[in-house]
């Protein structure tokens, strides 16, 4: 079974609660700059926050104040977010390469 980058982005968006950034219309919200750029910006911001949360949970565990299950959960969420960003990046680079190969 092959999972495309947009499927991964859509799944991550549902989990992260950023469904409106994934092309689903949001009621009452008008975003002039919207589109793909804002989706990528939201995903990068979400990934960075997931990575910071995992780092904080790890630091709390090392200090003896955190719970191991919280660390594992935070690291799993950060890994999923990073894998999603890598998949999106790979697809963008592939699309850019295909566009550059087109004859005018």
C-alpha positions as CSV (number, residue, x, y, z in Angstrom):
1,X,0.0,0.0,0.0
2,X,1.5,3.3,-1.1
3,X,0.8,6.5,1.0
4,X,1.3,9.7,-0.9
5,X,2.7,12.9,0.7
6,X,-0.7,14.6,0.5
7,X,-2.3,11.7,2.3
8,X,0.3,12.0,5.1
9,X,-0.2,15.8,5.2
10,X,-3.9,15.4,5.4
11,X,-3.6,12.9,8.2
12,X,-1.2,15.0,10.1
13,X,-3.4,18.0,9.7
14,X,-6.4,16.1,11.2
15,X,-4.3,15.1,14.2
16,X,-2.7,18.5,14.7
17,X,-6.0,20.4,14.2
18,X,-5.0,22.4,11.2
19,X,-7.5,21.0,8.8
20,X,-8.4,24.5,7.4
21,X,-4.8,24.9,6.2
22,X,-5.0,21.7,4.1
23,X,-7.5,23.0,1.6
24,X,-10.6,22.6,3.6
25,X,-12.7,25.8,3.7
26,X,-13.0,27.4,7.0
27,X,-16.2,29.3,7.8
28,X,-15.7,33.0,8.2
29,X,-12.0,33.0,7.5
30,X,-10.6,34.8,4.5
31,X,-6.9,34.3,4.0
32,X,-5.6,36.4,1.1
33,X,-2.1,34.8,1.1
34,X,-3.5,31.3,1.8
35,X,-2.9,28.2,-0.2
36,X,0.1,26.0,-0.3
37,X,2.5,28.5,1.2
38,X,0.4,29.0,4.4
39,X,-0.1,25.2,4.6
40,X,3.7,24.6,4.5
41,X,4.2,27.4,7.0
42,X,1.7,25.9,9.4
43,X,3.3,22.5,9.1
44,X,6.8,23.8,9.7
45,X,5.6,25.7,12.8
46,X,3.7,22.6,14.0
47,X,6.7,20.4,13.5
48,X,9.0,22.9,15.3
49,X,6.6,23.0,18.3
50,X,6.4,19.2,18.3
51,X,10.2,18.9,18.4
52,X,10.4,21.5,21.2
53,X,7.8,19.6,23.2
54,X,9.7,16.3,22.7
55,X,13.0,18.0,23.8
56,X,11.3,19.5,26.9
57,X,9.8,16.2,27.9
58,X,13.2,14.5,27.5
59,X,14.8,17.2,29.6
60,X,12.2,16.8,32.3
61,X,12.7,13.0,32.3
62,X,16.5,13.4,32.7
63,X,15.9,15.8,35.6
64,X,13.7,13.1,37.2
65,X,10.5,15.2,37.0
66,X,8.9,13.7,33.9
67,X,7.1,10.5,33.1
68,X,8.6,8.1,30.6
69,X,5.3,7.5,28.7
70,X,5.1,11.3,28.1
71,X,8.6,11.3,26.6
72,X,7.8,8.4,24.3
73,X,4.5,10.0,23.2
74,X,6.2,13.3,22.6
75,X,9.0,11.8,20.6
76,X,6.6,9.7,18.6
77,X,4.5,12.8,17.7
78,X,7.7,14.7,16.8
79,X,8.9,11.8,14.6
80,X,5.6,11.7,12.8
81,X,5.6,15.4,12.2
82,X,9.2,15.3,10.9
83,X,8.4,12.4,8.6
84,X,5.5,14.3,7.2
85,X,7.6,17.4,6.5
86,X,10.3,15.3,4.8
87,X,7.6,13.7,2.6
88,X,6.2,17.1,1.6
89,X,9.6,18.4,0.9
90,X,10.5,15.4,-1.3
91,X,7.2,15.9,-3.2
92,X,7.9,19.6,-3.7
93,X,11.4,19.0,-4.9
94,X,10.2,16.3,-7.3
95,X,7.5,18.6,-8.7
96,X,10.0,21.4,-9.1
97,X,12.4,19.1,-11.0
98,X,9.5,18.0,-13.2
99,X,8.6,21.6,-14.0
100,X,12.2,22.5,-14.8
101,X,12.4,19.6,-17.2
102,X,9.4,20.8,-19.2
103,X,10.1,22.3,-22.6
104,X,8.7,25.8,-23.3
